[in-house]
């Protein structure tokens, strides 16, 4: 059975926030990068509706930030070898913290 999926976000909103977070990431020498990633995932997932029901994200930034920063540092130390695990972990973190409203 197919379910209708709708995205309710806007490019303008995403673009302006991403631009600001990019500047913040540069200013903080990458420390704000995990927040940019967190915000982007949260933005896209919470703007999705399945058959008129919204998705809710129930994760916390503090939990994500600490692990993400550690994996980001590990990726730099290993010259990128840990990057695939960082990407895998990020997707796994967000997908396992989604709930369908109602």
JOTA-V657741 format. One record per residue. RES is the residue in one small letter. OMEGA is omega in radians with two decimals (* if undefined). BURIAL is 1 if it has 9 or more other C-alpha atoms within 8 Angstrom, else 0. D_LAST is the distance of its C-alpha to the last C-alpha in whole Angstrom. Layout:
# JOTA-V657741
{{RES | OMEGA | BURIAL | D_LAST} {RES | OMEGA | BURIAL | D_LAST}}
This chain:
# JOTA-V657741
{{x | 3.13 | 0 | 19} {x | 3.10 | 0 | 19} {x | 3.13 | 0 | 15} {x | 3.12 | 0 | 16} {x | -3.12 | 0 | 16} {x | 3.07 | 1 | 16} {x | -3.05 | 0 | 18} {x | -3.13 | 0 | 18} {x | 3.11 | 1 | 20} {x | -3.13 | 0 | 24} {x | -3.11 | 0 | 27} {x | 3.12 | 0 | 29} {x | -3.13 | 0 | 27} {x | -3.10 | 1 | 26} {x | -3.11 | 0 | 30} {x | 3.13 | 0 | 31} {x | 3.13 | 0 | 29} {x | 3.11 | 1 | 30} {x | 3.09 | 0 | 34} {x | 3.14 | 0 | 34} {x | 3.04 | 1 | 32} {x | 3.12 | 1 | 35} {x | 3.12 | 0 | 38} {x | 3.12 | 1 | 36} {x | 3.11 | 1 | 36} {x | -3.13 | 0 | 40} {x | -3.09 | 0 | 41} {x | 3.13 | 0 | 40} {x | 3.05 | 0 | 41} {x | -3.11 | 0 | 38} {x | 3.13 | 0 | 36} {x | -3.13 | 1 | 34} {x | 3.10 | 1 | 33} {x | 3.10 | 1 | 30} {x | 3.10 | 1 | 28} {x | 3.11 | 1 | 29} {x | 3.14 | 0 | 27} {x | -3.11 | 1 | 24} {x | -3.12 | 0 | 24} {x | 3.10 | 1 | 24} {x | -3.11 | 1 | 21} {x | -3.14 | 1 | 19} {x | -3.08 | 1 | 20} {x | -3.11 | 1 | 19} {x | -3.11 | 1 | 16} {x | 3.07 | 1 | 14} {x | 3.10 | 1 | 16} {x | 3.02 | 1 | 14} {x | 3.08 | 1 | 12} {x | -3.09 | 1 | 11} {x | 3.10 | 0 | 11} {x | 3.12 | 0 | 10} {x | -3.12 | 1 | 7} {x | 2.98 | 1 | 8} {x | 3.07 | 1 | 10} {x | 3.08 | 1 | 10} {x | -3.04 | 1 | 14} {x | 3.11 | 0 | 14} {x | 3.11 | 0 | 18} {x | -3.10 | 0 | 21} {x | -3.11 | 0 | 24} {x | 3.12 | 0 | 27} {x | -3.14 | 0 | 26} {x | -3.04 | 1 | 26} {x | -3.08 | 1 | 29} {x | 3.13 | 0 | 31} {x | -3.12 | 0 | 31} {x | 3.14 | 1 | 31} {x | 3.09 | 1 | 34} {x | 3.13 | 0 | 35} {x | 3.08 | 1 | 35} {x | 3.10 | 1 | 36} {x | 3.10 | 0 | 39} {x | 3.11 | 1 | 39} {x | 3.11 | 1 | 39} {x | -3.13 | 0 | 42} {x | -3.10 | 0 | 44} {x | 3.13 | 0 | 44} {x | 3.04 | 0 | 44} {x | -3.10 | 0 | 41} {x | 3.14 | 0 | 41} {x | -3.11 | 1 | 38} {x | 3.10 | 1 | 36} {x | 3.11 | 0 | 34} {x | 3.10 | 0 | 33} {x | 3.11 | 1 | 32} {x | 3.11 | 0 | 30} {x | -3.11 | 0 | 29} {x | 3.14 | 0 | 27} {x | 3.11 | 1 | 26} {x | -3.14 | 0 | 24} {x | -3.14 | 0 | 23} {x | -3.07 | 1 | 22} {x | -3.10 | 1 | 19} {x | -3.14 | 0 | 18} {x | 3.12 | 0 | 18} {x | 3.09 | 1 | 16} {x | 3.06 | 1 | 13} {x | 3.09 | 0 | 9} {x | -3.10 | 0 | 7} {x | 3.03 | 0 | 4} {x | * | 0 | 0}}
